[in-house]
Amino acid sequence: MMGPAHSLSGAAAWLGVGAAAAAAGHGMPWPVLVVGALICAGAALAPDLDHKAATISRAFGPVSRTLCEIVDKLSYAVYKATRKPGDPRRSGGHRTLTHTWLWAVLTGAGASALAYAGGRWAVLAILFVHLVLAVEGLLWRAARVSSDVLVWLLGATSAWLLADVLDRPGNGADWLFTAPGQEYLWLGLPIVLGALVHDIGDALTVSGCPILWPIPLGRKRWYPIGPPKAMRFRAGSWVELKVLMPAFMVLGGVGAAAALGVI
């Protein structure tokens, strides 16, 4: 999938979680619903850190481009070191390490640990990164014609304002984890969900996605999970643009309405 579809699917997924939580009698405070959806939309771009032409590679200028090159080389090295006889030879690391359930869990756990140990500045950093990515994904047309600095300023200002809203009593800084010092541990959840939704989206495309690594399947450790090939599509095709993206918008709207008790 392309960046905008990934971000839309991430936002829709978190809004769906909010709807499910409300149906179970444990509704999210509205700031958690909004911030979680934005983080999930940004996190749904993050697995493409292994691709130097992806949206995330442009998001933070030379820093993100360099990071993408490093992650690509790291992913390729891990692929070569762990491949089984049935896994094909590759020339790069795209759709390998960062497109697995293990990567999703580790990045989410790392974000939660950072928020726990680093306090407010760590929370602001996590929000800033994912809000910039959310802008790049959800507002991609506007982001491409805008200055990078303007997008960064929008991300930084939004992160500061949203952190202030969450810090107010009852607004969700301590959602799920209420013990003193455990505020914002929940930030890892939309990051895990965003990465997994990205992987599922890529699994629907022609190449599939090795979500289950390092669990081996037959003669392959990097088995490309996906539906039957007749049901797959190419990234950027009409199926993605005309069917899936509108569906994500509708599902996200329904999820938000249900999470907020409107329906």
C-alpha positions, 0 to 999 in steps of 0.5 A: 500500500501507499502512505495515505492508505496506510495512515487512513487504515491506522486511524480507522483501526484505532477508532475501531478500538475506541468503538469496541472499548465503548461497547464493552463499557470501558470507553476512552476519554475523547483525547485518548481517542483523538491522540491515539488515532493520530499516533496510529496513523503515523505509526502505520507509516513507520514499517517503511523505514526500510525503504528509502523512497517511502513517505517516512524517508522524506518526513524529517529530511536528511535525518529520516533519509539516513535512518532509512538507509541504516534500517534497510542495511540492518534488515537485509543483514538480518534477512541473510542471517536468518533465511531458510533454503526456501527463502529467495535471494534478495538485494535489499531489506524492504518488507523484511524485519520492520514488517513483522509482528516482532518489530511491531511489539518491540517498537511499541514496548520501546515507546512505552518504556521511553514515555515511562522513563523520560517523562514529559519531554519523552512524551512530547518527542513521541507525539511530535514524531507520530504527528508529523508522520500523520500529517504526511500520511493523512494530508499528503497532498498539502504536506508535499507542497508545504515546507518541511519546516511548516509541517514540523512546526505543526507537529511540534505545536500539536504535540504540545497542545495535545499533551496539555489536554491529556494531562488534565484530570480525566482526559486520559494521561493515565488511561489503562495504567493508573498507578503513580508514574505510569502515565502514558504507558498506553502510548505504545498500544497505537504504535503496535496497532499501526505497525500491524495494520501496515503489515496487514495492508501490505499482505493484501498486495502482490508481494505479501508480507512476512508478518510471522517472522521469525516463526518458520513455515515449511522451508521458509522463515520469511513466508509472505503471508497474504490472501490467494493471489487472485485477491491481491492488488498492486500498491497504488492501484484503483483497488487501493484508491477507489475502494480501500481508502473510501472504506477506511474513511467510512469505517473510521467515521463510524468507529469515531461516532460509536466511540463517542456515543453518537450512535 
